[in-house]
Amino acid sequence: MPNQESAVSSRTSLLTRLGEMASQRYLLSLGAQALVSGFHFGLNYLLLQRMSLFDYGVFAFAFFTLAQFAAAVNNALISTPLTVYTPTVQDEHERADKEAMFSLLNILLFLVLILAGIAYLWYSGLASDLVLSVTLFVAFYAARQYSRSLGYARLRPLVTALGDTFYVVSGIVLVALLVWRYDELKVEWVLLALSAANLIAMVAERLRLDRRWWRGYALSQLLQYKEIWGQSRWALIGAMTTLFLAQAHSLIITWSEGPTAFAPLAAGFVLFGPVRVALITWQNMVKPELAVALSQNRNEAVASQIKRTLTMMGAAVILLGIALMVLWPWVNAILYERNYADQPMQLIVLMWAAITFFAAIYNAPAAALQALKNFRVLAMSSVYGALISAVMVSVLLYYTAAEYTLLGIMAAEAFMAVYLLSIVFSRLKSST
């Protein structure tokens, strides 16, 4: 009996130490992501001061809309299946084969995005340097989602944190060179600098994980994707409609009224961009753990984690909104007074706070549904939300000013929060 008690105590101590080590790794990973968010915030502040409204509108459309759509395709077809299918594979050879398949898909998606940009250049007749810089940025931004997710899938978040650090440092250096060289920043130069920073980070992550860049690929590897396609196609529908739900205003306003009309709404979103990035980062980190927990039938623990997470996230967004309203005179003077004095920026920021609150509430249920591989349920919910968003944004833009289109986004995000919370707890309870 003493030997048994000693063994149990030893195992408990080991698990405690491993848990502490894991917590430290995730804290460092979150710290690196906070560094990325800080860099993006500082970059947007700089661009708000040094870019024309047209150029900033183009930058915001490329950064917040096009790149996010491309990243959503990557996440749906490649990165999310990578993080929910491979962590539970015990055989190392089988796992390596699956990773090679996802890596090849990532390369093919990168090439498709490049070709799409070249085709649009030929069709549109726009300035070649502008279209090519947008294309390169979108393609590299999407491609890096795979190397970031590979670190999470292997339960090595510090590798992703290393890549984030490389991205921030190289981005700061390249943008600083542009600031030193030019008084007014052009959107093409900034997008090329961010493309280079993403490439540097991607190379650092892949070399740290594999010690080599090229694995030796064969198209026959894609045959393994048949077993995943049934779910990932729903994930793709869900990713596209979820992003359209959140970005309907950017697409509709930019298409109908141009980048200049979209710029004030994008400027208001700058304050909440880091929160959105943190939500996505948390989801990417936690999906492999949720998949493992659900495979072990620990559904009650997953439900408890979801409740704790959405409470903390919702409270954090509320506190941020209150702080911004209290400090509004200073926030407005620092960010918006120079170029956006004639815009209702306080109203725009307040509506973005409400939108971000609802997005934070449904972030955890969405991660749980992906870990449950209920991609069809998630896709259909986002289809309903996208319809709400598209209809309301179009009607509001027709009858009111552009800023009130955010009410349509808010209604769609609120619907998603209520619907996904009810669905996920019902699924967890029924599958126990």
N, C-alpha and C positions, 0 to 999 in steps of 0.2 A: 504493500500500500504506500509506504513512504516513497518508493521508487516511482510509482504511478503519479503521486501528487507532485513529485519533483519534475517528472516529465511534462505534466500538464502546466505546471508553473513556468517551466522553461519555454514551452510552446507559446503560452500567453505572453510572456516577456518578449519573445521574438516577434509575435504579431504586433505587439504594442510599438516596438522599435520600428518595424516595417511601416506601420501606420504613420508614425511620426516622420519617418523619412519621406513617405509619399506626400504628406501634408507640406513638408518643406519644399519638395519639388514643385508642387502645384502653386505654392505661394511665389516661388521664384518665377514660374511660368506666367502667373498673373501679373507679377511685377514687370516682366518684359512686355506683356501686352499693354500694360499701363504706359510704358515708355512709347509704344507705337501710337497709342491714343493721344498722348501728349504731343508727339511729333506731328500727327495729323491736325491736331487743334492749332498748334503753332503755325503750321504751314497754311492752314485756311485763314488764320488771322493775317499772316503776311500777304496772302493773295487778295484778301478783301481790301487791303490798303494800297497794293501796288498793281492791281489788274483793273482793266476796264470792266464795266458790267457785262459786256458781251463775252469777253475772254473768260471771266469768272463763271458766267452761265455755261459756257462750253466745258470748262474744267469740271464744274459740278455735275453736269450731265454725264460726262465721261466717267467720273469717279463714283458718284452716288447711284447712277442708273445703269449705264452700259457695262461697267466693270462688275457691278453687283449681279446683273443678269448673267453674265458669262461665268462668274463664280458660282452662281446658283445652279447652272447646268453642270459644272464640274462637281459640286457637292452632291447633286442628286444622282448622277450617273457613276461617279468615281469615288469621291472622298467619303460620303456617308456610307455606301456599301463597304468600303475599305474598313471603316471604323466599327461597323457592327457585325461584319462577317469574319474578319481575320483574327480578332483578339481571342475568339473561342476555339480556334483551330490549334490542336495540340501537336500535330505532325509538322515538323519544321520544313520538310520538303514541300508539302502541300501548301503551307502558308507562303513560302517563297514563290511558288507558282502563281498563287492568287495575286500576290503583290506585283509580280511581273506583268500580269494581265492588266491590272489597274494602271500601272506605270505606262504601258503601251497605249492604253486609252487616253491617258493624259497627254501624251505626245500627239496623238491624232487630233484631239480637241484643239490643241495649240495651233496645229497646222490649219485646221478648218477656220479658226478665228482669223488667222493671217490672210487666208484666201478670201474670206468674207470681206475684210477691210479693203483688199485690193480690188475686189469686184465692185464694192461701193464707190471707190475712188473713180473707177472707169465709168460707172453709171451716173454719178452725181456731177462730176466736173468741178468739184470744189478744190480748194488749194491742196496740193499733194502733201505738203509738209504737215498741215493740220490733220488730215485724214490718216496719214501714216503714223503720226505720233499717237493719236487716239487708238489706232489699231494695235500698235506695239504695247501700249500701256494695258489695254484690256486683255490682250493675249497673255502677257507675263503675269498680270494680276491673277487671272484665272488659273494659270498653270501652277502657281505657287501654292494654291489650295491643296494640291496633292502632297507636296513635300511636307507641308505643315501637318496635314492629317496623318501622314505616315508616322511622324513622331508620336502623335497621340495614340494611334492604333498599336504601336509597339510598347505603349505605356512608358514612353521616354519623353515627357513633356519638356525636359530641359534642352533637348535638341531643337524643338520648335522655338523655345525661348532664345537659344543661341542665334537662330535665323532671324528672329524679330530684332535682336540687338544689331546684327549685321545690317539689316534693312534700315534701321533708324540712323545708325552712324553714317553709312554710305549716303543715305538720303540727305542728311544734314550737310555733309561735305559738299555734295553736288549742288544742292540748292544754294548753299552759302557762296559757292563760286559764281552762280548766276546773279545773286544779289550784288556781289562785289563787282561784277562785270557790267551789269545793266541797271539803269534806274527804274525802268518799267518792265515787269516780267511778262513774257509772252507765254501763252498757254502751251504752245508746242514744246518749248524748252523744258518747262516744268514736268510735262508728261513723259518726256524722254528721260529726264533725271530719275523719275519714279520707276520707270521701266528698268533702268539699269540697277537701281537699288533692289528691286524684286528679283532680278536675275542673280545678283550677288548673294542675296539671302537664300535663294533656292539652291544654288551650288553648294553653299556652306552646309545646309541641312542634308542634302543628298550625300555629300562626301562624308559627313559625320555618321550617317546611318549605314552606308554601304561601302565606304572607302573607294568607290569607283562610280563613274557617272553612267557608263553605258553597260547594260546587262547582257545584250545580245538578244534581240527580240525576234519573234516569228508571229505572223498573222494568225497561225493556228492556235496561238494562246487565247485568242478572242472567243474560241468555241466554248471555253469555260463560262463565258458571260451569260449563256443561255439560261442557266439556273437562277441567275440574279435578275435578268431583264424583267421578269414578271412583276417584281416588286419595284425595281428602279424606274420603270416607266411611269409608275404612279408617283414616285418620289420626284421625277422630273416635272410632271404636271403640277404637283404641289408646290415645288420650288418656284416655278414660273408664275403661277397664280398668286402665291404668297408675296413675291416681289412686286408683281403688278398691283396687288392690293395696297402695298406700301408706297409705290412709286407712280400710281396712276396720274397724279397731278403733274409730275415731271414730264411724263410722256405727252400728255394731252396739252399742257401749257406750252412746252417747247415746240411741239408740232404746230400748234395753232397761232401762238403769239411770239415765239422766238425765245432764244436764250436770255435776253435781257429781262423779260417778264418773269422768267423762272428764277433769276438770280436772287431776289430778296427771300424767297421761300427756302432756297438752298442755304443762304446766309443764316437764316434762323435755325436751320437744322445743325449747323456747325457745333452748337453748344451741346447737342445730344448725340452727335456722331460717335464720340468715345463710349457712350453708354451702349449704343447698338453694337459696337465692336466687342465690348466686354460680354454682352449677351451671347453673341455668336461664338466667342472664344470659350465661354463656359459650356455651351452646348457641345462644341467639338471635343472638349476635354472629358465631359461626363458621359457621352454616348457609349464608349467602350466599357466603362464601369457599369453602366445601367444594363448593357447587353449581357455582361457576365452575371450580374445580380439576378436578372430575370431568368437566365438559363439555369440558375440554382433555385428558382421558385421563391426568392426573397421579395415577394411583391409588396408586403407590408412595409418593409424597409424602404423600398423605392417610393411608395406613396408618401411616407413620412418625409423623405428627402425632398420630394416635389413641394410639399406644403411649406417646409422651412425655406426652401429656395425662393419660391414666389413671394413669400412674406418679406424676406430680406430685400429682394429686388424691387418690389413695389414700394417699400418704405424708403429705399435709397432714392428712387426717382422722385417721390413726393418731397423729400427733403431738398433735393437738388432744385426742384421747381420753386419751392418756397424761398430758397437762398437767392435764386436769380431774380425773383420779384422784389425781394428786400434790397438787393444790391443793384437794381436795374439802372439807376442814374449812372453808376460807374461802368456797368457792363455796356450800356448804350454808348457812352462816351468813348470807350476803348475800342469797341468793335464796329459800331454802325454809324456813328454820327458823321463821319467823313463822307461816305458814299451813299448812305441809305437814310439820310435825314428825312426824306419825303415819304418814307415807307412806314406802315404801322408795325414796326418790328416788335414792340412789346406784345401785341396781340398774336403775331406769328409765333413768337417764342413760347407764349403760354399754350397755344394749341399744340405745338410740338411736344411740350411737357406732357400733356394729356395723352397724346398718341404714343409716346415712349412708355408711359405707365402701362397702358394696355398691352403693348408689345412685350414688356417685361413680365407681365402676368402670364401670358401664354407661352413664354419661352421654354419653361420647364416641362409642361405637358407635351409640347411638340417634340422635345428631346426624348421623352419616355415613349411616345408613339413610334418614333423612328427606331428606338431600341427594341420595341415590341415587333418591329417590321410591319406595322400597320400603315404602310405608306398610302394605301388606297383611301383609308379614312381621313388621313391628313390632307391628301390631295383634294378630296371632295369638299372638305371644310373650307379650304383656301379658294376653291372655285366659287363657292357661295360668297365668301368675303370679297373676292375680286369683282364679282358682279355688283355687289353693293357699292364698292369703291368707284368703279367705272361709271355707273349710273349717276351717283351723287356728285362726283367731281364734274362730270359733263354738264349736269343741270345747274350746279352752283356757278360754274364758269360762265354759262350762258346768261344767267340772271344777275350775278353779283361780281365783285372784284376777285382777282386771282387768289388772294390770301384766304378767302372763305372756302376754297376747294379743300383745304385741310380738314374741314368738318366731315367731308366724305371719307377721307382716310381714317379719321378718328372713329367714325361709326363702324367701319369695316374691322378695325383692330379690336374694338369693344366686342363685336360679334365673335371674333376668333377667340378672345379670352374666355368668354362664357361658354362657347360651344366646346372648345378643347378641354377645358377643365371638367365639364360634365362627362365627356367621352372617356378621358383617360382614367378617371377614378372608377368608372363603370367597367372598363376593360381590365384594369388591375384586379378588381374585386371578383369578376367572373372567371378570370384565369387562375385564381389562387387554388 
